[in-house]
Amino acid sequence: MNKVLVTGGAGYIGSHTVVELLEAGFNPIIVDNFENSDRSVLEKLKLLTRKNITFYEGDFGDSRLLTEVIKNENVSSIIHFAAYKAVGESVKNPLKYYQNNVSGLINLLRIIGNFNVSSFVFSSSCTVYGEAKILPITENEEIKPASSPYGSTKQMDETIIKDFVLASNSLKVASLRYFNPIGAHPSSLIGELPLGIPANLVPFVTQTAAGIRKELVINGNDYPTPDGTCIRDYIHVVDLAKAHVNALRHLLNQKEGYYDTFNIGTGKGSSVLEVIKSFEKTTGKKVTYKIGPRRQGDIISAYAAVDKAKSILEWQPTLSLEDALRDAWNWQQSISRT
């Protein structure tokens, strides 16, 4: 059975991907330090999948640990999620992001070079495009300076990986440029667990609707969009998780030295106000909000062209914005009761 090391596998996207890997017949092995996740996720995964999942606690930057895991478990593929991802935090603390997201990746690739790891799926981001000139954004969009240190780290990471593949001529890599993951598993057993004040829109919406937050602050309503709020491409996390499985399958059939990038989104943009209104309509819950100042590092609009992922990875999203908001709300209710 193909053993897949999943760094950050107890996190939001990682845990959903672990479920889909098991469904597809892969054997995931989780490495996580719980900095942005919770130990309870492991029990929830066991309950959801009815399988024991191999787990190692620790930081993916720990060379000794990673060497031990890859060697002892005979890992043949890696999906790398263990990165910091909050745009606003990266503006305030850029060195934290460069240290973990860039230096950590270099360390990981150095270790991979010592073993027979054949396939690598990298968690990239649409932030590599900065403020795109043409919408929807294709993979051929000009890569301009990023709008945040987080985006810069993803740009650097993609360059580093591509150069590493060219030099080693053995590893096969797919970089998945996510747009905005939202939602939760329909079982309500796993979902997004933001620590402290949420950095993403939908957890803030659900926490406000649940009474955990007094009100939602919309970061600017004076952008050049139909309603003045930023536009993003919101993709259900289950669809995103399945894209990783398809990418891994694709890599297994490629020749050594393969590298490519893929947008993973829905192809449709929704504004902040549209998301709030859709949530209210879907759930029947009112969301109290006010308008605040723009947030540094935010771009105006970003939504994906996903034709390449459809044709090459044979993947396409199947779940709607309403599906994602319903599942996010059900997840919020489940954790509010515990």
Buried (B, 14 or more C-beta within 10 A) or exposed (E): EBBBBBBBBBBBBBBBBBBBBBEBEBBBBBBBBBEBBBEBBBEBBBEBBEEEBBBBEBBBBBEEBBEEBBEEBEBBBBBBBBBBBBBBBBBEBBEEBBBBBBEBBBBBBEBBEEBEBBBBBBBBBBBBBBEBEEBBBBBEBEEBEBBBBBBBBBBBBBEBBBEBBEEEEEBBBBBBBBBBBBBBBBBBBBBBBBEEEBBBBBBBBBBBBBEBBEEBBBBBBEBEBEEBBBBBBBBBBBBBBBBBBBBBBBBEEBEEBBBBBBBBBBBBBBBBBBBBBBBBEBBEBEBEBEEEEEBEBBBBBBBBBBBBBBEBBEBBBEBBBEBBBBBBBBBBBBBEEE
